[in-house]
Amino acid sequence: MTAAAPLPVHVPLVTRPMGLWASLQASRRNVLSIIPAIATRQPMVSGRTGKRWHMVMDPGAIRRVLLEEVDNYPKSLVTKNLLRPAIGESLFIAEGAHWRWQRRAAAPVFSHRNVMNLAPIMTAAAERSCARIAKAGPRAVDMAEDMVRTTFDVIAEVTFSGDGTFDADAVHGAIDAYIAEAGKISLFDLLGFPDWVPRPGRVISGGAVNQMKRVADEAVEARRERGRDGVPDLLDLLLEGEDPKTKRQMNTAELRDNLLTFIVAGHETTALTLAWSLYLCAFDQEVQDRARDEIQGVLGDRACTGEDVEHLPYIRQIIDEALRLYPPAGMISRTAMADDTLCGREVKRGDTVILPIYALHRSHLLWDEPDAFRPERFADRKAIDRYAYLPFGDGPRICIGASFAIQEAVIILATLLNRYRFTPVKGRDPDPVMILTLRPEGGVWLEAEAI
């Protein structure tokens, strides 16, 4: 009898019920660790931890929550309480009419033409990453850390064109510090305390966030006065954007909150996708070889460009599979505003409805060998139920920057794999830990051998 093939790292899910205190302790260490293992084998799991909750893994029920009854399932108070101090009533937080007009105004910003115009910035950032790896010499490199730097280079350039009016590194530091404290699930949140009750971590980190907002406001006003120069960046496009229905444009505070949202969401999630993709390619050398064959057939020895992306389907499949195994938003939650029925089970007004994307993507009911790394499962996207795979969410609130993120990830991954063979460092496997996003704790330490 042959031994089973090794599996990439995963989160050990719980096999016994957890009380309120145990759930709090576990969630502060890793939010995903409170998911019961049975959630990967059932369409819905319910329980009570302070307040009643339901974990939903059934694609039909998820479609109801995210699309058919979207107004009945707004983002949960926990999510809003966590992020509102940093990003205000931006697209990520806003609901109803306030969300709709912002979405209409911002949608053209991420058109295919605009995203393609920004591709050279992504290629240049990938080249700089290659140069850093070369400079490191024979030593192992933490590719998670390098991907954060690489994607932050991209978002800083496409947001403010590096015009010197905005200290992108300071913004990054302030947001990261805020998330490190505020992102830890608060006992007050689990108990459903109202928003006006202070959360200790958020009070501690609020000063840095307020300073960051002042700096961002000044940068927005400076650009408004100076006007556009050259290829429009995200700030230019947002300044020009208006809601086609109401003709409303974003004021400085709305622009700032959305830009800060794009900076956070637009770089860390892509960095995580790339870090996990590189880990998986190092984990499975056959996949890496197949990927490199495809890349070299398209690129030769040059870097990847925006025009190449559509000609690299296997690279896209690797990224899709990395997003399945390690979705950056591994769990999202909604609050039921009215009584409903999901999977034949009663949901009461005020209940928390959790969509554990991590468990959905590893469901034995929906995926063959769900914990295995098999990029080819995405060769036929039409064969996959749309609501079984949700790395960017879905429905009207699907991530507005999804095409930007995929283009960036393909360009950077293809360029790196074309220059280097990556192998894992023994005993340095990353640990998948989710606070606000699913990060490889301990880093992704790989050895890179020039091709």
Buried (B, 14 or more C-beta within 10 A) or exposed (E): EEEEEEEBBBBEBBEEEBEEEBBBEBBBBBBBBBBBEEBBBBBBBBEEBBEBBBBBBBBEBBBBBBBEBBEBBBBBBBBBBBBBBBBBBBBBBBBEEEBBBBBBBBEBBBEEEBBBBBBBBBBBBBBBBBEEBEEEEEEBBBBBBBBBBBBBBBBBBBBBBBBEBBBBEBBBEBBBBBBEBBBBBBBBBBEEBEEEEEBEBBEEBBEBBEEBBEBBBBBBBBBEEEEBEEEBBBBBBBBEBBBEEEEBBBEBBBBBBBBBBBBBBBBBBBBBBBBBBBBBBBBBEEBBEBBBEBBBEBBEEEBBBBEBBEBBEBBBBBBBBBBBBBBBBBBBBBBBEEEBEBBEBEBEEBBBBBBBBBBBBBBEBBBEEBEBBBBEBBEEEEEBEEBBBBBBBBBEBEBBBBBBBBBBBBBBBBBBBBBBBBBBBEEEBBEBBBBBBBBBBEBBBBBBEEE
